[in-house]
Amino acid sequence: MADASEPRSEEFFRTIVENGEDFFAVLDLEGRRLYNSPSYAKLFGDVEGMKGSDSFAEIHPDDLELVKRAFGETVQTGRSYRLNFRFVLANGSIRYMESCGALIRNSQGLALRVAVVSRDITERIEKEQEIYNLAFYDTLTQLPNRRLLSDRLDQAMATSKRSGRYGALMLLDLDNFKSLNDTHGHTVGDLLLPEVGRRITSCLREMDTVARFGGDEFVLVLCELDKDKARSAVRSGIVAEKIRAILAEPYELKFQRENSIETTIDYHCTASIGVVLFINHETSREDILNGADLAMYQAKAAGRNLIRFYDSKI
Protein backbone atom coordinates (compact mmCIF):
# COMPACT_ATOMS: atom_id res chain seq x y z
CA MET A 1 0.00 0.00 0.00
CA ALA A 2 2.84 2.39 0.87
CA ASP A 3 4.57 1.75 -2.44
CA ALA A 4 1.35 2.25 -4.36
CA SER A 5 0.54 5.53 -2.68
CA GLU A 6 4.01 7.09 -2.98
CA PRO A 7 3.61 8.44 -6.56
CA ARG A 8 0.24 9.91 -5.62
CA SER A 9 1.78 11.64 -2.58
CA GLU A 10 4.57 13.09 -4.70
CA GLU A 11 2.06 14.34 -7.26
CA PHE A 12 -0.09 15.82 -4.49
CA PHE A 13 2.76 17.77 -2.95
CA ARG A 14 4.09 18.87 -6.34
CA THR A 15 0.65 20.27 -7.14
CA ILE A 16 0.69 22.29 -3.91
CA VAL A 17 4.23 23.59 -4.44
CA GLU A 18 3.83 24.52 -8.09
CA ASN A 19 0.45 26.22 -7.71
CA GLY A 20 0.81 27.95 -4.36
CA GLU A 21 1.59 31.62 -3.84
CA ASP A 22 4.33 30.89 -1.30
CA PHE A 23 7.91 30.42 -2.46
CA PHE A 24 9.38 26.92 -2.22
CA ALA A 25 13.09 26.28 -2.73
CA VAL A 26 15.51 23.38 -2.33
CA LEU A 27 19.14 24.34 -1.71
CA ASP A 28 22.35 22.35 -1.44
CA LEU A 29 24.41 22.59 1.74
CA GLU A 30 26.30 25.62 0.37
CA GLY A 31 23.11 27.54 -0.33
CA ARG A 32 23.06 27.04 -4.09
CA ARG A 33 19.64 26.69 -5.68
CA LEU A 34 18.60 23.25 -6.86
CA TYR A 35 14.89 23.92 -7.26
CA ASN A 36 12.62 26.96 -7.12
CA SER A 37 8.86 26.86 -7.44
CA PRO A 38 7.18 28.75 -10.32
CA SER A 39 6.08 31.43 -7.85
CA TYR A 40 9.67 32.74 -7.87
CA ALA A 41 8.99 34.11 -11.36
CA LYS A 42 7.19 37.00 -9.62
CA LEU A 43 10.53 38.09 -8.14
CA PHE A 44 13.20 36.92 -10.57
CA GLY A 45 11.47 36.23 -13.88
CA ASP A 46 13.34 33.22 -15.27
CA VAL A 47 13.01 30.40 -12.74
CA GLU A 48 15.00 27.92 -14.81
CA GLY A 49 17.93 30.33 -14.92
CA MET A 50 18.09 30.32 -11.13
CA LYS A 51 19.39 26.76 -10.91
CA GLY A 52 22.87 26.60 -9.44
CA SER A 53 22.85 30.28 -8.45
CA ASP A 54 23.74 31.61 -4.98
CA SER A 55 20.60 31.95 -2.88
CA PHE A 56 22.32 34.62 -0.74
CA ALA A 57 23.13 36.91 -3.68
CA GLU A 58 19.92 38.98 -3.55
CA ILE A 59 19.69 39.29 0.24
CA HIS A 60 20.05 42.84 1.56
CA PRO A 61 23.61 43.42 2.86
CA ASP A 62 22.33 44.38 6.31
CA ASP A 63 20.47 41.04 6.62
CA LEU A 64 23.03 38.77 4.97
CA GLU A 65 25.00 37.74 8.06
CA LEU A 66 21.81 36.85 9.97
CA VAL A 67 20.49 34.66 7.14
CA LYS A 68 23.83 32.91 6.54
CA ARG A 69 24.23 32.17 10.25
CA ALA A 70 20.72 30.68 10.50
CA PHE A 71 21.29 28.60 7.35
CA GLY A 72 24.59 27.28 8.69
CA GLU A 73 23.05 26.29 12.01
CA THR A 74 20.21 24.50 10.21
CA VAL A 75 22.77 22.50 8.22
CA GLN A 76 24.82 21.69 11.34
CA THR A 77 22.05 20.97 13.85
CA GLY A 78 18.88 20.38 11.84
CA ARG A 79 17.13 23.14 13.78
CA SER A 80 14.72 25.29 11.79
CA TYR A 81 14.66 29.09 12.05
CA ARG A 82 11.90 31.49 11.03
CA LEU A 83 13.44 34.72 9.78
CA ASN A 84 12.37 38.04 8.30
CA PHE A 85 14.78 39.57 5.83
CA ARG A 86 14.90 41.68 2.68
CA PHE A 87 15.48 40.77 -0.96
CA VAL A 88 17.00 43.41 -3.26
CA LEU A 89 15.66 42.75 -6.75
CA ALA A 90 17.39 43.53 -10.04
CA ASN A 91 15.44 46.79 -10.45
CA GLY A 92 16.55 47.98 -7.01
CA SER A 93 13.20 47.43 -5.30
CA ILE A 94 13.08 45.75 -1.91
CA ARG A 95 10.77 42.93 -0.87
CA TYR A 96 10.36 41.76 2.72
CA MET A 97 10.36 37.97 3.11
CA GLU A 98 9.50 35.58 5.92
CA SER A 99 11.29 32.25 5.54
CA CYS A 100 11.64 28.95 7.35
CA GLY A 101 14.19 26.27 6.41
CA ALA A 102 14.15 22.55 7.15
CA LEU A 103 17.01 20.08 6.81
CA ILE A 104 16.54 17.07 4.55
CA ARG A 105 18.63 14.03 5.48
CA ASN A 106 19.50 10.91 3.47
CA SER A 107 18.74 7.35 4.54
CA GLN A 108 21.88 7.32 6.70
CA GLY A 109 20.74 10.44 8.55
CA LEU A 110 23.35 12.70 6.95
CA ALA A 111 22.51 16.25 5.85
CA LEU A 112 21.54 16.27 2.17
CA ARG A 113 19.50 19.37 1.26
CA VAL A 114 17.74 22.33 2.83
CA ALA A 115 14.11 23.00 1.94
CA VAL A 116 13.00 26.61 2.38
CA VAL A 117 9.45 27.97 2.41
CA SER A 118 9.14 31.74 2.09
CA ARG A 119 6.35 34.27 2.00
CA ASP A 120 6.32 37.83 0.70
CA ILE A 121 5.28 40.02 3.67
CA THR A 122 6.09 43.39 2.05
CA GLU A 123 2.50 44.63 2.15
CA ARG A 124 2.17 43.73 5.83
CA ILE A 125 5.45 45.43 6.74
CA GLU A 126 4.51 48.58 4.81
CA LYS A 127 1.11 48.76 6.56
CA GLU A 128 2.77 48.30 9.95
CA GLN A 129 5.25 51.06 9.10
CA GLU A 130 2.42 53.33 8.00
CA ILE A 131 0.59 52.76 11.29
CA TYR A 132 3.81 53.40 13.23
CA ASN A 133 4.48 56.61 11.33
CA LEU A 134 0.95 57.87 11.96
CA ALA A 135 1.36 57.13 15.66
CA PHE A 136 4.81 58.62 16.19
CA TYR A 137 5.55 61.11 13.40
CA ASP A 138 4.07 64.43 12.38
CA THR A 139 2.42 64.05 8.98
CA LEU A 140 3.43 67.52 7.74
CA THR A 141 7.12 67.67 8.66
CA GLN A 142 7.82 63.91 9.08
CA LEU A 143 9.51 64.77 12.37
CA PRO A 144 8.81 62.92 15.63
CA ASN A 145 5.59 64.05 17.30
CA ARG A 146 4.89 64.65 21.00
CA ARG A 147 4.49 60.95 21.76
CA LEU A 148 7.84 59.95 20.27
CA LEU A 149 9.47 63.06 21.78
CA SER A 150 8.48 61.88 25.26
CA ASP A 151 10.19 58.56 24.62
CA ARG A 152 13.34 60.24 23.23
CA LEU A 153 13.52 62.59 26.22
CA ASP A 154 13.17 59.65 28.60
CA GLN A 155 16.03 57.94 26.78
CA ALA A 156 18.18 61.07 26.99
CA MET A 157 17.52 61.34 30.72
CA ALA A 158 18.44 57.68 31.23
CA THR A 159 21.62 58.16 29.19
CA SER A 160 22.50 61.19 31.32
CA LYS A 161 22.12 59.10 34.46
CA ARG A 162 24.48 56.43 33.14
CA SER A 163 27.14 58.78 31.75
CA GLY A 164 26.97 61.68 34.20
CA ARG A 165 26.80 64.10 31.27
CA TYR A 166 24.30 66.91 30.86
CA GLY A 167 21.64 66.98 28.21
CA ALA A 168 19.74 69.99 26.92
CA LEU A 169 16.19 70.59 25.77
CA MET A 170 15.30 73.54 23.55
CA LEU A 171 11.82 74.84 22.88
CA LEU A 172 11.70 76.88 19.69
CA ASP A 173 8.80 79.06 18.57
CA LEU A 174 8.66 80.89 15.24
CA ASP A 175 8.19 84.64 15.58
CA ASN A 176 5.11 86.15 13.92
CA PHE A 177 4.17 82.91 12.19
CA LYS A 178 0.49 83.80 12.54
CA SER A 179 0.95 86.75 10.20
CA LEU A 180 2.09 84.41 7.41
CA ASN A 181 -1.04 82.31 7.76
CA ASP A 182 -3.26 85.39 8.02
CA THR A 183 -1.75 87.01 4.92
CA HIS A 184 -1.28 84.05 2.59
CA GLY A 185 -3.28 81.20 4.12
CA HIS A 186 -2.44 78.01 5.98
CA THR A 187 -1.31 76.29 2.78
CA VAL A 188 1.67 78.62 2.58
CA GLY A 189 2.32 78.25 6.30
CA ASP A 190 2.42 74.52 5.77
CA LEU A 191 5.19 75.02 3.19
CA LEU A 192 7.36 76.82 5.72
CA LEU A 193 7.21 74.29 8.56
CA PRO A 194 8.88 71.33 6.76
CA GLU A 195 11.71 73.62 5.62
CA VAL A 196 12.16 74.82 9.20
CA GLY A 197 12.37 71.18 10.29
CA ARG A 198 15.01 70.42 7.64
CA ARG A 199 17.12 73.41 8.65
CA ILE A 200 17.02 72.48 12.32
CA THR A 201 17.90 68.85 11.57
CA SER A 202 20.95 69.97 9.57
CA CYS A 203 22.37 71.51 12.76
CA LEU A 204 22.03 68.42 14.93
CA ARG A 205 23.97 65.21 15.46
CA GLU A 206 22.43 61.84 14.63
CA MET A 207 21.95 61.10 18.35
CA ASP A 208 19.93 64.30 18.88
CA THR A 209 16.20 64.72 18.29
CA VAL A 210 14.02 67.44 16.80
CA ALA A 211 10.26 67.08 17.11
CA ARG A 212 7.30 69.16 16.06
CA PHE A 213 5.64 70.04 19.33
CA GLY A 214 2.55 71.54 17.75
CA GLY A 215 1.69 74.53 15.57
CA ASP A 216 4.93 76.43 14.95
CA GLU A 217 6.73 75.06 18.02
CA PHE A 218 9.64 72.63 17.79
CA VAL A 219 11.48 70.82 20.59
CA LEU A 220 15.11 69.72 20.37
CA VAL A 221 16.84 67.24 22.66
CA LEU A 222 20.65 67.24 22.79
CA CYS A 223 22.35 64.24 24.40
CA GLU A 224 25.76 63.63 25.95
CA LEU A 225 27.07 67.20 26.21
CA ASP A 226 29.60 67.40 29.08
CA LYS A 227 29.96 66.49 32.74
CA ASP A 228 30.57 70.15 33.51
CA LYS A 229 27.44 72.31 33.53
CA ALA A 230 29.16 75.48 32.26
CA ARG A 231 30.75 73.68 29.31
CA SER A 232 27.42 72.01 28.56
CA ALA A 233 25.75 75.44 28.50
CA VAL A 234 28.38 76.71 26.06
CA ARG A 235 27.98 73.71 23.75
CA SER A 236 24.19 73.88 23.72
CA GLY A 237 24.37 77.66 23.25
CA ILE A 238 26.52 77.19 20.14
CA VAL A 239 23.95 74.80 18.67
CA ALA A 240 21.08 77.14 19.56
CA GLU A 241 22.83 80.10 17.92
CA LYS A 242 23.53 78.06 14.79
CA ILE A 243 19.84 77.18 14.58
CA ARG A 244 18.70 80.74 15.28
CA ALA A 245 20.97 82.01 12.47
CA ILE A 246 19.97 79.43 9.86
CA LEU A 247 16.27 79.97 10.53
CA ALA A 248 16.71 83.71 10.00
CA GLU A 249 17.96 83.15 6.44
CA PRO A 250 15.33 83.92 3.74
CA TYR A 251 12.84 81.33 2.49
CA GLU A 252 11.43 80.89 -1.00
CA LEU A 253 7.91 79.52 -0.72
CA LYS A 254 6.43 78.41 -4.03
CA PHE A 255 2.74 77.63 -4.37
CA GLN A 256 -0.13 77.82 -6.84
CA ARG A 257 -2.97 80.26 -6.38
CA GLU A 258 -6.55 79.38 -7.19
CA ASN A 259 -6.04 80.59 -10.78
CA SER A 260 -3.21 77.98 -11.11
CA ILE A 261 -0.56 80.69 -11.41
CA GLU A 262 2.62 79.69 -9.58
CA THR A 263 3.67 82.29 -7.04
CA THR A 264 6.90 82.62 -5.09
CA ILE A 265 7.05 84.42 -1.76
CA ASP A 266 10.35 85.59 -0.34
CA TYR A 267 9.75 85.19 3.37
CA HIS A 268 11.88 86.08 6.39
CA CYS A 269 11.33 84.27 9.65
CA THR A 270 13.01 84.33 13.04
CA ALA A 271 12.71 82.12 16.11
CA SER A 272 12.78 82.54 19.87
CA ILE A 273 14.54 79.71 21.68
CA GLY A 274 14.39 78.63 25.31
CA VAL A 275 17.05 76.24 26.60
CA VAL A 276 17.19 74.16 29.77
CA LEU A 277 19.96 71.80 30.89
CA PHE A 278 19.21 68.53 32.67
CA ILE A 279 21.26 65.77 34.25
CA ASN A 280 20.51 62.41 35.79
CA HIS A 281 16.88 62.29 36.94
CA GLU A 282 17.06 65.39 39.11
CA THR A 283 13.79 66.62 37.64
CA SER A 284 10.81 65.31 35.72
CA ARG A 285 10.13 65.43 32.02
CA GLU A 286 7.31 67.92 32.61
CA ASP A 287 9.53 70.27 34.61
CA ILE A 288 12.19 70.21 31.90
CA LEU A 289 9.61 71.17 29.26
CA ASN A 290 8.12 73.85 31.51
CA GLY A 291 11.56 75.35 32.13
CA ALA A 292 12.28 75.56 28.40
CA ASP A 293 8.85 77.07 27.83
CA LEU A 294 9.49 79.80 30.42
CA ALA A 295 12.89 80.57 28.88
CA MET A 296 11.37 80.76 25.41
CA TYR A 297 8.79 83.31 26.57
CA GLN A 298 11.60 85.31 28.16
CA ALA A 299 13.21 85.44 24.69
CA LYS A 300 9.89 86.60 23.22
CA ALA A 301 9.48 89.30 25.87
CA ALA A 302 13.04 90.55 25.34
CA GLY A 303 12.41 91.29 21.66
CA ARG A 304 12.22 87.92 19.83
CA ASN A 305 14.87 86.25 17.65
CA LEU A 306 16.80 85.54 20.86
CA ILE A 307 18.06 82.63 22.97
CA ARG A 308 17.41 82.43 26.68
CA PHE A 309 18.46 79.80 29.23
CA TYR A 310 16.25 78.78 32.10
CA ASP A 311 18.32 80.13 34.95
CA SER A 312 16.59 78.63 37.98
CA LYS A 313 17.72 75.31 39.38
CA ILE A 314 15.24 72.64 38.35
C-alpha positions in Angstrom: 0.0 0.0 0.0 2.8 2.4 0.9 4.6 1.7 -2.4 1.4 2.3 -4.4 0.5 5.5 -2.7 4.0 7.1 -3.0 3.6 8.4 -6.6 0.2 9.9 -5.6 1.8 11.6 -2.6 4.6 13.1 -4.7 2.1 14.3 -7.3 -0.1 15.8 -4.5 2.8 17.8 -2.9 4.1 18.9 -6.3 0.6 20.3 -7.1 0.7 22.3 -3.9 4.2 23.6 -4.4 3.8 24.5 -8.1 0.5 26.2 -7.7 0.8 27.9 -4.4 1.6 31.6 -3.8 4.3 30.9 -1.3 7.9 30.4 -2.5 9.4 26.9 -2.2 13.1 26.3 -2.7 15.5 23.4 -2.3 19.1 24.3 -1.7 22.3 22.4 -1.4 24.4 22.6 1.7 26.3 25.6 0.4 23.1 27.5 -0.3 23.1 27.0 -4.1 19.6 26.7 -5.7 18.6 23.2 -6.9 14.9 23.9 -7.3 12.6 27.0 -7.1 8.9 26.9 -7.4 7.2 28.7 -10.3 6.1 31.4 -7.8 9.7 32.7 -7.9 9.0 34.1 -11.4 7.2 37.0 -9.6 10.5 38.1 -8.1 13.2 36.9 -10.6 11.5 36.2 -13.9 13.3 33.2 -15.3 13.0 30.4 -12.7 15.0 27.9 -14.8 17.9 30.3 -14.9 18.1 30.3 -11.1 19.4 26.8 -10.9 22.9 26.6 -9.4 22.9 30.3 -8.4 23.7 31.6 -5.0 20.6 32.0 -2.9 22.3 34.6 -0.7 23.1 36.9 -3.7 19.9 39.0 -3.5 19.7 39.3 0.2 20.0 42.8 1.6 23.6 43.4 2.9 22.3 44.4 6.3 20.5 41.0 6.6 23.0 38.8 5.0 25.0 37.7 8.1 21.8 36.9 10.0 20.5 34.7 7.1 23.8 32.9 6.5 24.2 32.2 10.2 20.7 30.7 10.5 21.3 28.6 7.3 24.6 27.3 8.7 23.0 26.3 12.0 20.2 24.5 10.2 22.8 22.5 8.2 24.8 21.7 11.3 22.1 21.0 13.8 18.9 20.4 11.8 17.1 23.1 13.8 14.7 25.3 11.8 14.7 29.1 12.1 11.9 31.5 11.0 13.4 34.7 9.8 12.4 38.0 8.3 14.8 39.6 5.8 14.9 41.7 2.7 15.5 40.8 -1.0 17.0 43.4 -3.3 15.7 42.8 -6.8 17.4 43.5 -10.0 15.4 46.8 -10.5 16.6 48.0 -7.0 13.2 47.4 -5.3 13.1 45.7 -1.9 10.8 42.9 -0.9 10.4 41.8 2.7 10.4 38.0 3.1 9.5 35.6 5.9 11.3 32.2 5.5 11.6 28.9 7.3 14.2 26.3 6.4 14.1 22.6 7.2 17.0 20.1 6.8 16.5 17.1 4.6 18.6 14.0 5.5 19.5 10.9 3.5 18.7 7.3 4.5 21.9 7.3 6.7 20.7 10.4 8.5 23.3 12.7 6.9 22.5 16.2 5.8 21.5 16.3 2.2 19.5 19.4 1.3 17.7 22.3 2.8 14.1 23.0 1.9 13.0 26.6 2.4 9.4 28.0 2.4 9.1 31.7 2.1 6.3 34.3 2.0 6.3 37.8 0.7 5.3 40.0 3.7 6.1 43.4 2.1 2.5 44.6 2.1 2.2 43.7 5.8 5.5 45.4 6.7 4.5 48.6 4.8 1.1 48.8 6.6 2.8 48.3 9.9 5.3 51.1 9.1 2.4 53.3 8.0 0.6 52.8 11.3 3.8 53.4 13.2 4.5 56.6 11.3 1.0 57.9 12.0 1.4 57.1 15.7 4.8 58.6 16.2 5.6 61.1 13.4 4.1 64.4 12.4 2.4 64.1 9.0 3.4 67.5 7.7 7.1 67.7 8.7 7.8 63.9 9.1 9.5 64.8 12.4 8.8 62.9 15.6 5.6 64.0 17.3 4.9 64.7 21.0 4.5 60.9 21.8 7.8 60.0 20.3 9.5 63.1 21.8 8.5 61.9 25.3 10.2 58.6 24.6 13.3 60.2 23.2 13.5 62.6 26.2 13.2 59.7 28.6 16.0 57.9 26.8 18.2 61.1 27.0 17.5 61.3 30.7 18.4 57.7 31.2 21.6 58.2 29.2 22.5 61.2 31.3 22.1 59.1 34.5 24.5 56.4 33.1 27.1 58.8 31.8 27.0 61.7 34.2 26.8 64.1 31.3 24.3 66.9 30.9 21.6 67.0 28.2 19.7 70.0 26.9 16.2 70.6 25.8 15.3 73.5 23.6 11.8 74.8 22.9 11.7 76.9 19.7 8.8 79.1 18.6 8.7 80.9 15.2 8.2 84.6 15.6 5.1 86.1 13.9 4.2 82.9 12.2 0.5 83.8 12.5 0.9 86.8 10.2 2.1 84.4 7.4 -1.0 82.3 7.8 -3.3 85.4 8.0 -1.7 87.0 4.9 -1.3 84.0 2.6 -3.3 81.2 4.1 -2.4 78.0 6.0 -1.3 76.3 2.8 1.7 78.6 2.6 2.3 78.3 6.3 2.4 74.5 5.8 5.2 75.0 3.2 7.4 76.8 5.7 7.2 74.3 8.6 8.9 71.3 6.8 11.7 73.6 5.6 12.2 74.8 9.2 12.4 71.2 10.3 15.0 70.4 7.6 17.1 73.4 8.7 17.0 72.5 12.3 17.9 68.9 11.6 21.0 70.0 9.6 22.4 71.5 12.8 22.0 68.4 14.9 24.0 65.2 15.5 22.4 61.8 14.6 21.9 61.1 18.3 19.9 64.3 18.9 16.2 64.7 18.3 14.0 67.4 16.8 10.3 67.1 17.1 7.3 69.2 16.1 5.6 70.0 19.3 2.5 71.5 17.7 1.7 74.5 15.6 4.9 76.4 15.0 6.7 75.1 18.0 9.6 72.6 17.8 11.5 70.8 20.6 15.1 69.7 20.4 16.8 67.2 22.7 20.7 67.2 22.8 22.3 64.2 24.4 25.8 63.6 25.9 27.1 67.2 26.2 29.6 67.4 29.1 30.0 66.5 32.7 30.6 70.2 33.5 27.4 72.3 33.5 29.2 75.5 32.3 30.8 73.7 29.3 27.4 72.0 28.6 25.8 75.4 28.5 28.4 76.7 26.1 28.0 73.7 23.7 24.2 73.9 23.7 24.4 77.7 23.2 26.5 77.2 20.1 23.9 74.8 18.7 21.1 77.1 19.6 22.8 80.1 17.9 23.5 78.1 14.8 19.8 77.2 14.6 18.7 80.7 15.3 21.0 82.0 12.5 20.0 79.4 9.9 16.3 80.0 10.5 16.7 83.7 10.0 18.0 83.1 6.4 15.3 83.9 3.7 12.8 81.3 2.5 11.4 80.9 -1.0 7.9 79.5 -0.7 6.4 78.4 -4.0 2.7 77.6 -4.4 -0.1 77.8 -6.8 -3.0 80.3 -6.4 -6.5 79.4 -7.2 -6.0 80.6 -10.8 -3.2 78.0 -11.1 -0.6 80.7 -11.4 2.6 79.7 -9.6 3.7 82.3 -7.0 6.9 82.6 -5.1 7.1 84.4 -1.8 10.4 85.6 -0.3 9.8 85.2 3.4 11.9 86.1 6.4 11.3 84.3 9.7 13.0 84.3 13.0 12.7 82.1 16.1 12.8 82.5 19.9 14.5 79.7 21.7 14.4 78.6 25.3 17.1 76.2 26.6 17.2 74.2 29.8 20.0 71.8 30.9 19.2 68.5 32.7 21.3 65.8 34.2 20.5 62.4 35.8 16.9 62.3 36.9 17.1 65.4 39.1 13.8 66.6 37.6 10.8 65.3 35.7 10.1 65.4 32.0 7.3 67.9 32.6 9.5 70.3 34.6 12.2 70.2 31.9 9.6 71.2 29.3 8.1 73.8 31.5 11.6 75.3 32.1 12.3 75.6 28.4 8.8 77.1 27.8 9.5 79.8 30.4 12.9 80.6 28.9 11.4 80.8 25.4 8.8 83.3 26.6 11.6 85.3 28.2 13.2 85.4 24.7 9.9 86.6 23.2 9.5 89.3 25.9 13.0 90.5 25.3 12.4 91.3 21.7 12.2 87.9 19.8 14.9 86.2 17.7 16.8 85.5 20.9 18.1 82.6 23.0 17.4 82.4 26.7 18.5 79.8 29.2 16.2 78.8 32.1 18.3 80.1 35.0 16.6 78.6 38.0 17.7 75.3 39.4 15.2 72.6 38.3 
